[in-house]
Amino acid sequence: MKRERGISLIIVLIALVIISFAATALLRSTDTATLITGNLAFKRAALASGDAAAEQALGWISNNGSGTALYADLPASGYYATSADGCDITGSRTPADATDDVNWTSTASRANCAMYGLKVTPAGVAGGYSVAYVINRMCNASGDPLSLLAADGFTPMTCARISGGSTTGSTRTGAYYGNLALSGSSQVYFRITTRVTGPRGTVRYLQTFIAM
């Protein structure tokens, strides 16, 4: 009888240990789920903040799209007339070399990248988040995007563009001549890159392309 009581005690202790392990695993699972939910909330807030900054940048481009305002860099407005292919916008292309990074924290340029981000506070930015953006015209040089030569007078002007038009009245026929009429419209692409920083070391980059 005493031996049976001793075995029962051992079984109860083993059961308690198993239950404690199960409770610990359940607690950790709950903590992980809470952490994941919190991270998703931070990402959503960062995305919304980045969208708000991109909308502000889009409005700036629209307001300055006429005339020659966008033919040259306007760093104070976060605008650059070239695609700046030599710049590492997110810092991930050459992580060991910061000299070609966009300077997102101040108005000083890097040794191998002349761009710095414009800090903005548009409506829609979540509390605790800060945003900055740079706008790049997708051209190889400054100047009139419709000109054959850049502003320096000798560099061939090349821009990423979308063209369209009607072939009504055109003397061009067949695929040999392409699909543009003698008179058509041409829009140049712009790239808006937004950097969002927030709680828990959140850093998120968003890019938007538009044609104007």
Residue pairs with C-beta under 8 A, 6 or more apart in sequence:
38 200
39 200
42 198
42 199
42 200
42 202
43 202
43 204
45 126
45 129
45 198
46 126
46 129
46 196
46 198
46 202
46 204
47 196
47 204
47 206
48 124
48 126
49 124
49 125
49 126
49 129
49 131
49 196
49 198
50 131
50 194
50 196
50 204
50 205
50 206
51 124
51 206
52 122
52 123
52 124
52 125
52 131
53 120
53 122
53 125
53 131
53 132
53 133
53 194
53 196
54 133
54 192
54 194
54 206
54 208
55 122
55 124
56 120
56 122
56 133
57 78
57 133
57 135
57 192
57 194
57 208
58 192
58 208
58 210
60 77
60 78
60 79
60 135
61 70
61 79
61 135
61 190
61 210
61 212
62 212
64 70
64 77
64 79
65 212
68 144
70 79
70 81
70 137
71 81
71 142
71 143
71 144
71 145
71 151
72 81
72 142
72 143
72 151
73 79
73 80
73 81
73 82
73 114
73 142
74 80
75 107
75 114
75 115
75 116
76 118
77 118
77 135
78 117
78 118
78 120
78 132
78 133
78 134
78 135
79 134
79 135
79 137
80 114
80 115
80 134
80 135
80 136
80 137
81 137
81 139
81 141
81 142
81 143
82 136
82 137
82 139
82 140
82 141
82 142
83 136
83 137
83 138
83 139
83 140
83 160
83 191
84 113
84 114
84 115
84 136
86 100
86 112
86 113
87 100
87 101
87 102
87 112
87 113
87 114
87 115
88 94
88 97
88 100
88 101
88 102
88 113
89 102
89 134
89 193
89 205
90 205
91 98
91 101
91 102
94 100
97 112
98 110
99 110
99 111
99 112
99 113
100 110
100 111
100 112
100 113
101 110
101 113
102 110
102 113
102 115
102 116
102 117
102 134
102 193
103 109
103 110
103 113
103 115
103 116
103 117
104 116
104 117
104 132
104 195
105 117
106 116
107 116
108 116
109 115
109 116
115 134
116 134
117 132
117 133
117 134
117 195
118 132
118 133
118 134
119 130
119 131
119 132
120 131
120 132
120 133
121 131
122 131
125 131
126 198
128 198
128 199
129 196
129 197
129 198
129 199
129 202
130 196
130 197
130 198
131 194
131 195
131 196
131 197
132 194
132 195
133 192
133 193
133 194
133 195
134 192
134 193
135 190
135 191
135 192
135 193
136 190
136 191
136 193
137 145
137 159
137 188
137 189
137 190
138 159
138 160
138 188
138 189
138 190
138 191
139 145
139 157
139 158
139 159
139 160
139 188
140 150
140 155
140 156
140 157
140 158
140 159
141 150
141 151
141 152
141 155
141 157
141 158
142 150
142 151
142 152
143 149
143 150
143 151
143 152
143 157
144 151
144 157
145 157
145 159
145 161
145 188
146 186
147 157
148 156
148 157
149 155
149 156
149 157
150 156
150 157
159 188
159 189
160 188
160 189
161 186
161 187
161 188
161 189
161 211
162 186
162 187
162 189
162 211
163 180
163 184
163 185
163 186
163 187
164 184
164 185
165 180
165 181
165 183
165 184
165 185
166 181
166 184
167 179
167 181
168 181
169 181
169 182
170 181
170 182
171 182
172 178
172 180
172 181
172 182
187 211
187 212
188 211
188 212
189 209
189 210
189 211
190 209
190 210
190 211
190 212
191 207
191 208
191 209
192 207
192 208
192 209
192 210
193 205
193 206
193 207
194 205
194 206
194 207
194 208
195 203
195 204
195 205
196 202
196 203
196 204
196 205
196 206
197 203
198 204
